[in-house]
Amino acid sequence: MTADIRQLLGRIHALNGVSLAAVVASDGLLIEGVADAGVEVDPICAVASNGLVMAEAVGREINKGGAIQAILEFDNGVVVLEPLGDDAMVLVVSDRRENLGRIRFLLRQLHEPLSQAVRAI
């Protein structure tokens, strides 16, 4: 089933400026990913999982419920974190902030197929 995940992530990675698209376990370990050459995938995944934990904690603290998506915008890019159930998340790193709408649209389309593929592992 990781081949299915890899194919779905490839659609995200194909967006202009996306340097990493990955499915990450809740403990920060990479399940599957597609990345540009030279991208240090494992350390990014480990740190990104903490970002989603932080977003979940903020949501609980302010009584807004669980995180649907966490978006981190930086001077030179954007990171999108989206839970895929309790045990995994999808991580997208883009060098282009203007891609945020496209990334979010594609994640909306691929959320259920990615979730199903993760459950099948």
C-alpha positions as CSV (number, residue, x, y, z in Angstrom):
1,M,0.0,0.0,0.0
2,T,2.9,2.4,0.3
3,A,3.1,2.3,-3.5
4,D,-0.5,3.8,-3.5
5,I,0.6,6.4,-0.9
6,R,3.7,7.2,-3.0
7,Q,1.6,7.7,-6.1
8,L,-0.8,10.1,-4.3
9,L,2.1,12.0,-2.8
10,G,3.6,12.3,-6.2
11,R,0.6,14.3,-7.3
12,I,1.3,16.8,-4.6
13,H,5.0,16.9,-5.2
14,A,4.3,17.7,-8.9
15,L,3.0,21.1,-7.9
16,N,5.5,23.8,-8.8
17,G,7.7,24.6,-5.7
18,V,6.8,21.6,-3.6
19,S,10.0,20.1,-2.3
20,L,8.6,17.5,0.0
21,A,5.3,15.6,0.3
22,A,5.2,12.9,2.9
23,V,3.0,10.8,5.1
24,V,4.5,10.8,8.6
25,A,3.6,8.6,11.6
26,S,2.5,10.5,14.8
27,D,5.9,9.7,16.3
28,G,7.6,11.6,13.5
29,L,8.9,8.6,11.6
30,L,8.5,8.7,7.8
31,I,6.0,6.3,6.3
32,E,6.4,7.3,2.7
33,G,7.6,10.4,1.0
34,V,8.5,12.1,-2.3
35,A,11.2,14.8,-2.1
36,D,13.5,16.8,-4.2
37,A,17.1,15.6,-4.3
38,G,19.0,16.9,-1.3
39,V,16.0,17.4,1.0
40,E,16.7,16.0,4.5
41,V,13.4,14.2,4.9
42,D,13.8,12.4,8.2
43,P,14.7,15.4,10.4
44,I,11.9,17.5,8.8
45,C,9.4,14.8,9.5
46,A,10.5,14.5,13.1
47,V,10.1,18.2,13.8
48,A,6.9,18.5,11.8
49,S,5.1,16.0,13.9
50,N,5.7,18.2,16.9
51,G,4.2,21.1,14.9
52,L,0.9,19.2,14.6
53,V,1.0,18.2,18.3
54,M,1.3,21.9,19.1
55,A,-1.6,22.9,16.8
56,E,-3.8,20.2,18.5
57,A,-2.8,21.4,22.0
58,V,-3.8,25.0,21.0
59,G,-7.1,23.9,19.7
60,R,-7.9,22.0,22.9
61,E,-6.8,24.9,25.0
62,I,-9.1,27.4,23.3
63,N,-12.0,24.9,23.0
64,K,-11.9,24.8,19.1
65,G,-11.5,21.0,18.8
66,G,-9.0,19.0,16.8
67,A,-6.8,20.4,14.1
68,I,-8.1,20.0,10.6
69,Q,-4.9,21.5,9.0
70,A,-2.0,23.5,10.3
71,I,-0.4,26.0,8.0
72,L,3.0,27.6,8.7
73,E,3.9,30.5,6.5
74,F,7.5,31.6,6.3
75,D,9.4,34.3,4.4
76,N,10.5,31.7,1.8
77,G,7.8,29.1,1.8
78,V,5.0,27.3,3.5
79,V,4.5,24.1,5.4
80,V,1.1,22.3,5.6
81,L,0.4,19.6,8.1
82,E,-2.9,17.7,8.0
83,P,-3.9,14.8,10.3
84,L,-4.8,11.5,8.6
85,G,-6.6,10.0,11.6
86,D,-4.9,9.5,15.0
87,D,-1.7,7.8,13.8
88,A,-0.4,9.8,10.8
89,M,-0.3,13.1,9.0
90,V,0.5,14.4,5.6
91,L,3.3,17.0,5.4
92,V,3.9,19.3,2.5
93,V,6.8,21.7,2.2
94,S,6.8,24.3,-0.6
95,D,9.3,27.0,-1.5
96,R,6.4,29.1,-2.9
97,R,3.9,30.7,-0.6
98,E,1.6,31.5,-3.5
99,N,1.1,27.7,-3.9
100,L,-0.9,27.5,-0.7
101,G,-4.3,27.5,-2.3
102,R,-3.4,24.8,-4.8
103,I,-1.8,22.7,-2.0
104,R,-4.9,23.0,0.2
105,F,-7.2,22.2,-2.8
106,L,-5.2,19.1,-3.7
107,L,-5.0,17.9,-0.1
108,R,-8.8,18.2,0.2
109,Q,-9.1,15.9,-2.9
110,L,-6.5,13.4,-1.6
111,H,-7.4,13.3,2.1
112,E,-9.7,10.3,1.9
113,P,-7.6,8.2,-0.5
114,L,-4.5,8.9,1.7
115,S,-6.4,8.1,4.9
116,Q,-7.6,4.8,3.3
117,A,-4.1,3.9,2.2
118,V,-2.6,4.6,5.6
119,R,-5.3,2.5,7.3
120,A,-4.5,-0.4,4.9
121,I,-0.9,-0.6,6.1
